[in-house]
């Protein structure tokens, strides 16, 4: 086996473990946005990049709808919402 190829494989594996491990500690919606961002980069596709540009808008609408349902049906959610400032990206939104 070629040593250069082996080292590249090890580096890519370590980088993948690091990225996936990091995604475990950020909010779910932010993780999906990051994952959808990588699809156009991996595929090198303009069409998938256009779809990615639409995805955050869809997620924003879903979050607003989800919050309405939670405020209506989940006791104590309004107080929780006051304590939590950021929904998706810390210090941004």
C-alpha positions in Angstrom: 0.0 0.0 0.0 1.2 3.5 -0.8 2.1 5.4 2.3 0.9 8.7 0.9 -2.5 7.2 0.1 -2.7 5.7 3.6 -1.9 9.0 5.3 -4.6 10.8 3.2 -7.1 8.1 4.2 -6.2 8.5 7.9 -6.5 12.3 7.7 -9.9 12.2 6.0 -11.2 9.7 8.5 -10.0 11.9 11.4 -11.5 15.0 9.9 -14.8 13.2 9.4 -14.9 12.0 13.0 -14.1 15.5 14.1 -16.9 17.1 12.0 -19.5 14.5 13.0 -18.4 14.8 16.7 -18.8 18.6 16.4 -22.2 18.3 14.9 -23.4 16.5 18.0 -23.0 19.6 20.1 -24.8 22.2 18.1 -28.6 22.7 17.7 -30.3 20.2 15.4 -31.4 22.8 12.8 -28.0 24.3 12.6 -26.5 20.9 12.0 -28.8 20.2 9.1 -28.0 23.5 7.5 -24.3 22.7 7.8 -24.9 19.2 6.3 -26.9 20.6 3.4 -24.1 23.1 2.8 -21.6 20.3 2.3 -23.8 18.5 -0.4 -23.1 21.1 -3.1 -19.4 21.2 -2.2 -19.1 17.4 -2.4 -21.2 17.0 -5.6 -19.9 20.2 -7.3 -23.4 20.8 -8.5 -25.0 24.2 -9.1 -28.5 22.7 -8.8 -27.8 21.4 -5.3 -26.4 24.8 -4.4 -29.7 26.4 -5.5 -31.6 23.9 -3.4 -29.4 24.7 -0.5 -30.3 28.4 -0.8 -34.0 27.6 -0.5 -33.4 25.2 2.5 -32.8 27.8 5.2 -36.1 29.6 4.3 -38.0 26.4 4.6 -36.4 25.6 8.0 -37.2 29.2 9.2 -40.9 28.7 8.3 -40.9 25.3 10.0 -39.4 26.7 13.2 -42.0 29.4 13.4 -44.8 26.9 12.9 -43.3 24.5 15.4 -43.1 27.3 18.0 -46.7 28.2 17.5 -47.7 24.6 18.1 -45.5 24.3 21.2 -46.7 27.6 22.7 -50.3 26.4 22.2 -50.0 22.8 23.4 -46.9 22.6 25.7 -47.3 24.0 29.1 -44.3 26.1 30.2 -42.9 26.6 26.7 -43.5 30.3 26.7 -41.3 30.7 29.8 -38.7 28.4 28.3 -38.7 30.5 25.1 -38.0 33.6 27.2 -35.0 32.0 28.7 -33.5 30.7 25.5 -32.5 33.5 23.2 -31.1 31.7 20.1 -33.0 29.1 18.1 -30.6 27.9 15.4 -27.2 29.6 15.4 -25.9 30.8 18.8 -25.4 34.6 19.0 -27.1 35.0 15.5 -30.7 33.7 15.5 
